[in-house]
Amino acid sequence: MWQGLVILGIFSILWILYRHKRYKKKYVDSSRELIINLFFVYLLSVVFLTMQPFHWNIPFGIWGGKTTYHYDFNLFYELKNMSNPKLQMLYSLGNIALFIPLGLFTPLLFQHCQRLWTIVLLGFASSLTIELIQTFFTMTRRGTLDDLVFNTSGAVIGYSLYIIIKLVTKKIPILLHTAK
């Protein structure tokens, strides 16, 4: 766990230095800057949560060892075989909640990502990337088809929240996209 915290600390320091240098002597839109920094913290949290514990594996048996990969292609198999209903709920809702910020922040920050199909594609691709990294590069995690479904659903829910916010306060897109 401490390795993960060190990595997060290093990335946080680099991020702060980057943001400081980028906006030195320039006008800074505080609302947009807040959203950008929250999005960065969210991305770091996703990496931390999905890659814990940090027991990395060199893929494809590069060092001559035999490598075993674990990917569950059976939809909801993992969920059905959990004996504890509370774990089932935590697993399902946790995976959905993990991607809600992706669907919410992305259209707020990037004008070209304000369509549902873009968010579905981004949510699916991001989830697939995490699942493949877990499958090929970690020894203790495995990818599941369930996560792809739950994570993509979370991104769509986040996008729905973005649409609701946009309808309620019509000035948000203007506020967030003016400062580049």
N, C-alpha and C positions, 0 to 999 in steps of 0.2 A: 504494500500500500504506500509506503513512504516513497518508493520510486515514482509512482504516479503523481504524488504531490510535488516532488521535485520537478518533474517534467511540466506540470501545470504552472508551477512557479516561474520556471524559465520562460515559457511561452507568454505568461502574463507580463513579465518584465519587458520582453521584446515588443509586445503589443503596445504597452504604455509608451515606450521609447518611439515606436513608429508613429503612433497617434500624435505625440507631442511634436515630433519633427514635421509631420505632415501639416499640422495646423499652426505652426509657428508663424506669426505675422499675417494670418489669414482670418477672415470672419468665420466664426464657428456657430452653427445653428445648434443650440443646446438640446433641442428636442431630438434632432437627428443623431447627434452625438450620443445621447442617452440610449437610443434604440440600437445604434451600432455597437456600443459597449455591452449592452445586455445580450445582444446576439452573439458576441464573442464569448462571453461568459457561458452562454448556453452551449455553444459549440465545444468549448473545453469540457463542460460537464458531460456532454454526450460521449466524448472520447473517454473520459475517466470512467463513466458508468459502464460503457459497453466493452471496455478492454480490461477491466479488473478481473481477476488478479493479473498482474503483468508478468506472466511466464511465457516469454516469446519462444517460438519454435522457428528454426530455419526451414523454409519449405523445400519440398522436392528432394529431400535426402542429400543435400549438397555435401555434407560432411561424411557421406558414406553410410549413414544410419538409415534405418527403415522408418518412414514417416507414415502415420495413419491420419486420415482426414475424416472428420465427422460432420456430415450435413444431413439434416432430417428433411426429406422431400415429402413426407406424409403430412398433409394439411391437418392441423389441430391434433396430431398424434401426441405431442409433448403435453398439450393442454389436457387431453382426455386421460392421460396416464398419471396425472398428479393426484395423489391420494388426498391431499388437503384442499378443500374448497376455497379456503382463504388464499392459499398459494395460487390457485387457478385465477382468482380475481386479481390478485396483485400482479401476476404475470401478464394477464390480458390488459388491464388498465394501465399498468406501468409502461408497457410497450406503446400503447396509444398515446399516453400523456407525454412520453419522451419526444414525440415528433410534432405535437401541437405547436410549440414555438417555431418550428421550421416553417410550417404553413402560415403562421401569423406574421413573423418577422420578414420573411423573404419578399412578399409583395409590398410591404411597407418600405423596404430599402431599395428594391430594384424594380423600376417601371416595367421592364420586359418580362417580369415574373408575376403579372397580375391576372393571369388566366388560370382557370381550374386545371386544364390539362398540363400546364407547366408545373404546377405544384404536385400533381399526381406523379408526373415523371420524375421530378426532383426528389420527392419523398421515396419513391420506389428505388431510384438509383442510389440515393444516400443509404437507404436500408440495405440494399444489395451489397454495397461497398463494405459496410460494417460486417455483414454476414460472411462475406468472402474473406475479409481480414481475420475474423474469428476462426473460420474454418482452416485457413492455410497457415496462419502465423501465430496462433496461440495454442498452448497445450491443454488449457483447462476450459476453453469455451468452444461451443459448436454452433454452427449456423442452423437456423430452422426456417421453414417456409412460413410458419405462423408469424414470425417476427416481420417478415415482408408485408403480410396482410395487415397486421396491427399497426405497424409503423406508418405505412402508406395511409391507412385510415386516420391516424393521428394528424398527419400533414393536411388531409382534407378537412378535418375538424378545425384545425388552426386557420385554414383558408376561409372557412365559413365564418369564423370569428372576425377575421379581417373584413369580410364583406359586411357583416353586421356593424362593425365599428365605422366602416366607410359610409354606410347608409345613415347611421345616427349622427355622425359628425362629418359632414361633407368636406370640411377643410383639411382633414388629415393628409390625404395624398399630396395636396399642394404644399403643406407645411413640411413634409418629409422629403420631397423630391427636389426642392428648390436649391438646397445647399449640396454641392457635389464635392 
